[in-house]
Amino acid sequence: MPFFNTYDPRLLDNVKHVHLIGCGGSGMYPLIQILHTRGLTLSGSDVEETKITESERAMGMTVALGHDAANIQGADLVVYSAAIHDDNPELSAARAHGIPAVERSVLLGYVSRMYPMTVGVSGTHGKTTTSGMITTMLELAGKDPAAVIGGKLPLIHGYGKAGSGQTAVIESCEYHETFLHLTPYIGVILNIDNDHLEYYHTMGKLKLAFQKFALLSRTVVFNMDDHNTVDVVNSIDRPVLSFGIEEEARFRAVNIQEYRPGFYEFDVNELDDHFAHLRLGVPGYHNIYNALAMCCCVRPLGLTPADAERAAENFKGTGRRFEVKGETPSGAVVVDDYAHHPAELAATLATAHKMGYDRIIAVHQPFTYSRTKALMDDFAKVLGTADVCVLLPIMGSREVDDGSVHTEDLAAKIPGSVVVDGLESAAAWVRENTRKGDLVVCMSCGDLYKAADRMVE
């Protein structure tokens, strides 16, 4: 499992034409926007037409539907998404013709070096929201940042942007150590939890990856209340800025109160001095931590506490993060959320319970067999806090089903739970069995959002 950073400072030298396989993905599009502003000729391919491919064509990019070796003609560099397999005809052709080919996360590392001040936001939970908050802060301050975010940020009309300023905000995922391609000016570690252990196998190896990420950063922003993160940061020799609520962090939230159900405001102290008063525009106690991480970035980025206050109030969330989709025909409110780890489900459901609805209906699509099997008791405990739990089949994604775990195994641990056979059945069950006063919370990082769309009128 060892990670080898194969950074070649000359990779982009003399590159004029870049071909991107899987160009219709939300992770690829911000990179394409950035490369476009650098004057490169771009081409790409994907399996279906999307709003993203339409936007790419509008900027003058050649986009092919379907993968064919002929599509890479003229390319000096080929970039492929993580979903592309080794036998892809375009990737195979690039290698056969000696054209350099790199995975998306590798290119992201090169792009991050194009900006003097890159903020890499890492952590098991909260990356997208915190990246969105920091981007909002920079955008409203007139800094025109570049951004690569895992969720759609309405303020910038997408998952990222090129930006003409000196800063870039990049969501930095630990999956397969891809965040180790980055060298951030500020490296943020929000938390470290037991996820992706099918790759890391042990928490020790997972923490080692975060330690490497911290050492690649010039300054490290970290959560003083998270023990795993503290273990990592205690072993590095980088300047640090800490945040927290319980512990005596440099930036600490005090005087926390709800200004309406589920929404918080609080003072931020820097050491013993008042720094800012934040009023969050998104619900959830866990978002206090995300906002504190944003505050840590204020001075290193040349901003002011007032910029943080404005961002906190104006940030209304990103796509698939407690995103209200609408109402069912009977008047139940439907929310879509990306939560897929027990800790994330717990935070999302805790927020839902604070909002005063009569019933909370949890609709969950388990994601990957290994995670469902390893954390089944944790999933059952959290999902059991809902008034009703509706479960879909496990979405295997990159994993092969070995038959050792099923949704029914999880359902057996949750009294009164309902098992449906797919997206259509989930949407139908919700439409037929909910009423006004219910809050339906759809939670998955798979394609459950499609069912959420079908639940509403």
TAKA-V337570 format. One record per pair of residues at least 4 apart in sequence whose ideal C-beta (glycine too) atoms are under 8 Angstrom apart, sorted by sequence separation. I is the first residue (numbers start at 1). J is the second residue. If there is no record, write none. Layout:
I/J
I/J
This chain:
11/15
24/28
25/29
27/31
28/32
29/33
30/34
31/35
32/36
33/37
34/38
36/40
46/50
49/53
50/54
51/55
52/56
53/57
54/58
55/59
57/61
64/68
67/71
80/84
84/88
87/91
88/92
89/93
90/94
91/95
92/96
93/97
95/99
102/106
103/107
104/108
105/109
106/110
107/111
108/112
109/113
110/114
123/127
126/130
127/131
128/132
129/133
130/134
131/135
132/136
133/137
134/138
135/139
136/140
137/141
139/143
149/153
156/160
163/167
174/178
196/200
197/201
201/205
202/206
203/207
204/208
205/209
206/210
207/211
208/212
209/213
210/214
211/215
212/216
213/217
222/226
226/230
227/231
228/232
229/233
230/234
231/235
232/236
236/240
244/248
248/252
258/262
259/263
269/273
270/274
283/287
286/290
287/291
288/292
289/293
290/294
291/295
292/296
293/297
294/298
296/300
297/301
299/303
303/307
304/308
305/309
306/310
307/311
308/312
309/313
310/314
311/315
317/321
319/323
327/331
328/332
340/344
341/345
342/346
343/347
344/348
345/349
346/350
347/351
348/352
349/353
350/354
351/355
367/371
368/372
369/373
370/374
371/375
372/376
375/379
376/380
377/381
378/382
379/383
380/384
381/385
396/400
405/409
406/410
407/411
408/412
409/413
410/414
421/425
422/426
423/427
424/428
425/429
426/430
427/431
428/432
429/433
430/434
434/438
444/448
448/452
449/453
450/454
451/455
452/456
23/28
24/29
35/40
49/54
56/61
57/62
86/91
87/92
94/99
102/107
113/118
122/127
138/143
139/144
153/158
156/161
163/168
173/178
174/179
182/187
197/202
200/205
242/247
244/249
247/252
258/263
259/264
269/274
270/275
282/287
298/303
303/308
317/322
318/323
327/332
339/344
340/345
352/357
366/371
367/372
384/389
396/401
420/425
443/448
444/449
22/28
23/29
36/42
57/63
72/78
86/92
94/100
95/101
112/118
121/127
138/144
139/145
147/153
152/158
153/159
173/179
197/203
200/206
214/220
223/229
224/230
243/249
258/264
259/265
268/274
269/275
297/303
298/304
317/323
327/333
328/334
338/344
339/345
366/372
383/389
411/417
420/426
434/440
442/448
35/42
46/53
56/63
64/71
84/91
94/101
123/130
138/145
152/159
172/179
222/229
233/240
242/249
243/250
244/251
245/252
257/264
267/274
268/275
280/287
298/305
326/333
327/334
353/360
372/379
394/401
410/417
411/418
442/449
20/28
80/88
112/120
151/159
214/222
222/230
242/250
243/251
244/252
245/253
256/264
257/265
267/275
268/276
280/288
326/334
339/347
352/360
383/391
411/419
23/32
44/53
121/130
147/156
150/159
194/203
197/206
200/209
233/242
241/250
242/251
243/252
244/253
256/265
257/266
267/276
268/277
298/307
324/333
325/334
339/348
420/429
442/451
32/42
53/63
80/90
91/101
121/131
135/145
149/159
172/182
196/206
222/232
241/251
256/266
267/277
268/278
295/305
298/308
324/334
325/335
430/440
442/452
20/31
80/91
148/159
149/160
192/203
222/233
245/256
255/266
266/277
267/278
280/291
324/335
325/336
337/348
349/360
394/405
408/419
418/429
20/32
32/44
44/56
53/65
78/90
119/131
135/147
148/160
170/182
172/184
194/206
254/266
255/267
265/277
266/278
323/335
394/406
407/419
440/452
78/91
121/134
147/160
220/233
253/266
254/267
265/278
278/291
295/308
322/335
323/336
349/362
366/379
394/407
442/455
42/56
135/149
146/160
147/161
170/184
192/206
253/267
254/268
265/279
294/308
323/337
393/407
119/134
140/155
146/161
172/187
192/207
253/268
254/269
265/280
322/337
364/379
392/407
440/455
28/44
49/65
78/94
131/147
139/155
145/161
146/162
147/163
172/188
220/236
252/268
264/280
320/336
321/337
391/407
18/35
44/61
46/63
48/65
132/149
136/153
139/156
146/163
251/268
252/269
263/280
278/295
291/308
294/311
320/337
321/338
335/352
345/362
42/60
43/61
44/62
45/63
47/65
72/90
131/149
135/153
145/163
192/210
214/232
220/238
222/240
224/242
251/269
263/281
294/312
320/338
42/61
43/62
44/63
45/64
46/65
47/66
71/90
75/94
131/150
132/151
136/155
144/163
146/165
210/229
214/233
219/238
220/239
221/240
222/241
223/242
224/243
225/244
251/270
263/282
276/295
345/364
364/383
391/410
24/44
42/62
43/63
44/64
45/65
47/67
69/89
135/155
144/164
145/165
148/168
149/169
176/196
218/238
219/239
220/240
221/241
222/242
223/243
224/244
225/245
250/270
259/279
263/283
275/295
391/411
23/44
25/46
43/64
45/66
67/88
68/89
69/90
72/93
78/99
80/101
82/103
128/149
132/153
135/156
144/165
146/167
147/168
148/169
150/171
175/196
189/210
207/228
211/232
215/236
217/238
218/239
219/240
220/241
221/242
222/243
223/244
225/246
250/271
262/283
264/285
291/312
362/383
430/451
18/40
20/42
22/44
23/45
24/46
45/67
67/89
68/90
72/94
77/99
78/100
79/101
80/102
81/103
82/104
128/150
129/151
143/165
145/167
146/168
147/169
148/170
149/171
174/196
210/232
214/236
219/241
221/243
225/247
262/284
266/288
372/394
389/411
426/448
17/40
18/41
19/42
20/43
21/44
22/45
23/46
24/47
29/52
36/59
45/68
67/90
69/92
76/99
77/100
78/101
79/102
80/103
81/104
82/105
127/150
128/151
143/166
145/168
146/169
147/170
148/171
150/173
176/199
215/238
224/247
264/287
391/414
16/40
17/41
18/42
19/43
20/44
21/45
22/46
24/48
28/52
32/56
36/60
69/93
75/99
76/100
77/101
78/102
79/103
80/104
143/167
145/169
175/199
189/213
207/231
211/235
214/238
224/248
225/249
251/275
264/288
268/292
333/357
362/386
423/447
427/451
431/455
15/40
16/41
17/42
18/43
19/44
20/45
24/49
36/61
72/97
77/102
79/104
189/214
203/228
207/232
211/236
224/249
253/278
360/385
361/386
364/389
366/391
369/394
389/414
423/448
426/451
427/452
430/455
17/43
19/45
24/50
26/52
29/55
33/59
45/71
187/213
322/348
360/386
361/387
362/388
363/389
364/390
365/391
366/392
368/394
391/417
25/52
29/56
72/99
79/106
138/165
187/214
268/295
340/367
360/387
361/388
362/389
363/390
364/391
365/392
366/393
367/394
368/395
369/396
383/410
389/416
390/417
391/418
423/450
424/451
427/454
24/52
43/71
79/107
359/387
360/388
361/389
362/390
364/392
365/393
366/394
367/395
368/396
388/416
389/417
390/418
391/419
392/420
393/421
423/451
427/455
23/52
24/53
32/61
43/72
138/167
180/209
187/216
276/305
322/351
332/361
359/388
361/390
363/392
365/394
366/395
368/397
370/399
376/405
384/413
388/417
389/418
390/419
391/420
392/421
393/422
426/455
23/53
179/209
187/217
275/305
276/306
278/308
279/309
341/371
365/395
367/397
368/398
369/399
380/410
384/414
388/418
390/420
392/422
424/454
43/74
115/146
138/169
182/213
186/217
187/218
189/220
278/309
281/312
340/371
368/399
373/404
379/410
383/414
384/415
392/423
423/454
24/56
43/75
174/206
177/209
180/212
184/216
185/217
186/218
187/219
188/220
189/221
191/223
256/288
276/308
277/309
280/312
281/313
353/385
369/401
373/405
23/56
41/74
180/213
183/216
184/217
185/218
186/219
187/220
188/221
189/222
190/223
276/309
279/312
280/313
281/314
282/315
342/375
349/382
369/402
372/405
376/409
380/413
135/169
179/213
182/216
183/217
184/218
185/219
186/220
187/221
188/222
189/223
192/226
278/312
279/313
281/315
282/316
341/375
345/379
349/383
376/410
380/414
383/417
392/426
111/146
134/169
174/209
177/212
186/221
191/226
193/228
253/288
278/313
280/315
281/316
282/317
369/404
174/210
180/216
190/226
192/228
281/317
342/378
346/382
349/385
369/405
377/413
390/426
111/148
191/228
192/229
268/305
342/379
345/382
349/386
376/413
23/61
131/169
191/229
253/291
284/322
345/383
372/410
24/63
131/170
174/213
190/229
253/292
282/321
283/322
342/381
346/385
390/429
23/63
108/148
131/171
189/229
192/232
252/292
268/308
282/322
342/382
390/430
172/213
251/292
366/407
128/171
189/232
245/288
249/292
127/171
189/233
245/289
251/295
366/410
45/90
127/172
244/289
251/296
388/433
21/67
127/173
243/289
250/296
245/292
31/79
115/163
119/167
121/169
244/292
117/166
118/167
119/168
121/170
243/292
395/444
397/446
115/165
116/166
117/167
118/168
119/169
120/170
121/171
122/172
124/174
243/293
28/79
115/166
116/167
117/168
118/169
119/170
121/172
122/173
395/446
19/71
115/167
118/170
120/172
122/174
243/295
392/444
395/447
19/72
28/81
115/168
243/296
27/81
114/168
242/296
241/296
386/441
19/75
25/81
112/168
392/448
17/74
18/75
21/78
111/168
122/179
17/75
18/76
19/77
20/78
21/79
22/80
25/83
112/170
130/188
17/76
18/77
19/78
20/79
21/80
22/81
120/179
241/300
392/451
16/76
17/77
18/78
19/79
20/80
21/81
130/190
15/76
18/79
20/81
22/83
286/347
365/426
14/76
15/77
22/84
108/170
120/182
285/347
21/84
127/190
284/347
363/426
118/182
120/184
126/190
225/289
284/348
286/350
12/77
118/183
119/184
122/187
123/188
125/190
126/191
285/350
286/351
11/77
118/184
119/185
120/186
122/188
123/189
124/190
125/191
223/289
284/350
285/351
21/88
118/185
119/186
120/187
121/188
122/189
123/190
124/191
284/351
363/430
105/173
117/185
118/186
120/188
122/190
123/191
124/192
125/193
283/351
21/90
112/181
116/185
117/186
119/188
121/190
123/192
124/193
361/430
21/91
108/178
112/182
113/183
223/293
19/90
112/183
124/195
283/354
109/181
112/184
221/293
283/355
31/104
105/178
108/181
109/182
361/434
105/179
108/182
109/183
19/94
103/178
106/181
221/296
359/434
28/104
31/107
35/111
38/114
105/181
221/297
27/104
31/108
34/111
361/438
363/440
365/442
367/444
359/437
360/438
361/439
363/441
364/442
365/443
366/444
367/445
358/437
359/438
360/439
361/440
362/441
363/442
364/443
365/444
367/446
31/111
34/114
357/437
358/438
359/439
361/441
363/443
364/444
219/300
357/438
360/441
362/443
365/446
22/104
357/439
365/447
365/448
355/439
364/448
363/448
352/439
122/210
363/451
11/100
262/351
352/441
363/452
11/102
122/213
262/354
349/441
120/213
261/354
262/355
348/441
82/176
261/355
261/356
348/443
82/178
258/354
334/430
120/217
12/110
191/289
332/430
345/443
11/110
190/289
344/443
6/106
123/223
190/290
330/431
7/109
328/430
329/431
332/434
7/110
190/293
328/431
332/435
340/443
330/434
331/435
332/436
335/439
337/441
339/443
340/444
188/293
330/435
331/436
332/437
333/438
335/440
337/442
338/443
339/444
340/445
123/229
328/434
330/436
331/437
332/438
333/439
334/440
335/441
336/442
337/443
338/444
339/445
340/446
332/439
333/440
335/442
338/445
188/296
332/440
334/442
188/297
186/297
34/146
328/440
336/448
336/449
186/300
185/300
186/301
30/146
336/452
30/147
31/148
335/452
30/148
334/452
30/149
27/148
334/455
334/456
27/150
26/150
37/162
26/152
36/162
33/160
37/164
325/452
328/455
30/158
33/161
34/162
325/453
328/456
329/457
29/158
30/159
31/160
33/162
34/163
320/449
327/456
328/457
29/159
30/160
325/455
326/456
327/457
29/160
30/161
325/456
326/457
27/159
30/162
26/159
167/301
195/341
193/341
193/343
129/282
133/290
137/294
129/287
133/291
143/301
134/293
155/314
126/286
130/290
133/293
134/294
137/297
143/303
155/315
125/286
126/287
129/290
133/294
137/298
141/303
154/316
126/289
130/293
134/297
138/301
126/290
130/294
154/318
138/303
153/318
137/303
141/307
152/318
153/319
126/293
140/307
151/318
152/319
150/318
151/319
152/320
141/310
149/318
151/320
137/307
140/310
151/321
198/368
137/308
140/311
121/293
198/370
137/310
197/370
198/371
3/177
7/181
137/311
140/314
5/180
136/311
5/181
195/371
198/374
3/180
134/311
197/374
119/297
133/311
136/314
133/312
136/315
194/374
194/375
119/301
133/315
117/300
132/315
117/301
132/317
132/318
151/338
129/317
129/318
128/318
129/321
128/321
1/199
1/200
1/201
198/399
1/205
3/209
3/212
128/338
125/341
124/341
125/343
124/343
125/344
125/347
